[in-house]
Amino acid sequence: MENPVLSSILTITAYRPIVLFTESLRVQRTMVASILTPRSIAPAITGCAKDFHRLWHLDDGQLLGNFTDERAASATSVKHGSSFPLQNQTALQLAGVLRRDRGGAAGAAIVPYEPAVGQGFQVRRETVVHLSFAIPHHQERRGNEGSGWLVAICWTVTVLEFAIPIALAAYMVLWRYYIGFFLMSSISLSILILAVLRFSTHPIMANESEMAKFRKDPAAGRAKLDVHVVADHWNDRNLNLVCGYTSHLHALTNIPLQVSRPRLLLWAGRGLAVVMLLQAASLASLIGEKNNAWLSLSWLALYICMLAPPWLLNAYDPEAASEHCTATLTKIPPIHFSCRRAALVFISRLPSSSQAHVDKWAWTNVFMPDNPRRRMWQDQVDEFDLLTFEENLPAVLHGRQQEQILSKENDPEYLKSKTLLREASAAYHHPQVLQPLLAYKKCVGLSM
């Protein structure tokens, strides 16, 4: 007599892999990682019907940028005061330049200032700033940074990932489980295509001639500096900042990366599209097949096991995907500000070259309208230097402006501005921010 519990488990198992048909983002991230660095391990991937069209007509700009139908993130230049749709979004996410904080202030996060209750100031919304400093470094060839052994391990794991499903596919053919043969073969074929991409392609970044000059003489003082602010939308609580040379930052955020062999990328995408279609059809044919439910269970177990090596590699070498940036990236822990304006004050004091005929506050137009209230707030901020704010504040309060200050003690706008300036100053002077900032200034030739 058939065991009802076992029968129910087999029925559920037959339906379980169907949810994996929708994992379109893993296809993109795996292909991008294979192109960006040889220090990568491909997991088993799945796709759905809508991915077939994307993969069949794939181009490098779409792959390295925004692969989905969602609206692309936006960026603004502090130096130029202009905003533009972000390019190379997926590549920057893999490199760790674009980060998100989803759980509030925790762990290694920096919380520079907690406004006291009863000072006429209400917390409107928290803004999390993710700050990175980018210094171009010399790079003749990918993977030649003293990590040859790690590349060898990645290729060894790739060979095993290819060989094990092939062996299982041969076993399936031997026992005439042809659906199982197609399932295992699809895994091996996807690993093979991704390995070809990893071996034969690499990213090409714009403005390489400019960055070559910076590498030779980074402290010349002639290079223009900029800060790019990136957000999914301008009302987002997460703001990603990248500080560096202007031409380098525009090559990262405003000029699409290219792939060295675009025709190979196109045919690799089409090959993956066919493999994903074969895999999805094989899994769909097992729905409701209790007698062959173990086939889908075997595929699912192998799929889960193959997710572990990339996760372990990323935990050990999280900087691997940043090779394409041709820069040394210094990432600061998330800085939690009590509101948006405190974050804007902090951003305004980061190193950036001035541009003729460009208002230094023009970049804030995406955050707040240019009206008298904003200009009054800007004037209040411009009165203070964050580097010496804490030292100068007593003199300001008790010096020539004492009467004006005392008359504003009950002014909510004044109290708010004073609190925001204190908060931005505390963030600026935090050891985890100030020390990397001073090192960055030294590298680009700014006075300490």
HELIX and SHEET records of a PDB file:
HELIX    1   1 PRO A    4  TYR A   15  1                                  12    
HELIX    2   2 ARG A   16  THR A   22  5                                   7    
HELIX    3   3 SER A   24  LEU A   36  1                                  13    
HELIX    4   4 ALA A   49  TRP A   56  1                                   8    
HELIX    5   5 ASP A   60  LEU A   64  1                                   5    
HELIX    6   6 GLN A   89  LEU A   94  1                                   6    
HELIX    7   7 GLY A  148  LEU A  174  1                                  27    
HELIX    8   8 TYR A  178  SER A  200  1                                  23    
HELIX    9   9 GLU A  208  LYS A  216  1                                   9    
HELIX   10  10 THR A  246  THR A  253  1                                   8    
HELIX   11  11 PRO A  262  SER A  285  1                                  24    
HELIX   12  12 ALA A  293  CYS A  305  1                                  13    
HELIX   13  13 ALA A  308  TYR A  316  1                                   9    
HELIX   14  14 ALA A  320  CYS A  325  5                                   6    
HELIX   15  15 ARG A  340  SER A  348  1                                   9    
HELIX   16  16 ALA A  362  VAL A  366  5                                   5    
HELIX   17  17 PRO A  372  ASP A  382  1                                  11    
HELIX   18  18 LEU A  386  THR A  388  5                                   3    
HELIX   19  19 PHE A  389  HIS A  398  1                                  10    
HELIX   20  20 GLN A  402  SER A  407  1                                   6    
HELIX   21  21 PRO A  412  HIS A  429  1                                  18    
HELIX   22  22 PRO A  431  VAL A  444  1                                  14    
SHEET    1   A 6 SER A  83  PRO A  85  0                                        
SHEET    2   A 6 SER A  74  SER A  77 -1                                        
SHEET    3   A 6 LEU A 225  ALA A 231 -1                                        
SHEET    4   A 6 ASN A 238  TYR A 245 -1                                        
SHEET    5   A 6 THR A 127  PRO A 136  1                                        
SHEET    6   A 6 ALA A 327  LYS A 331 -1                                        
SHEET    1   B 6 SER A  83  PRO A  85  0                                        
SHEET    2   B 6 SER A  74  SER A  77 -1                                        
SHEET    3   B 6 LEU A 225  ALA A 231 -1                                        
SHEET    4   B 6 ASN A 238  TYR A 245 -1                                        
SHEET    5   B 6 THR A 127  PRO A 136  1                                        
SHEET    6   B 6 ILE A 335  PHE A 337 -1                                        
SHEET    1   C 2 PRO A 203  ILE A 204  0                                        
SHEET    2   C 2 GLN A 258  VAL A 259 -1                                        
END                                                                             
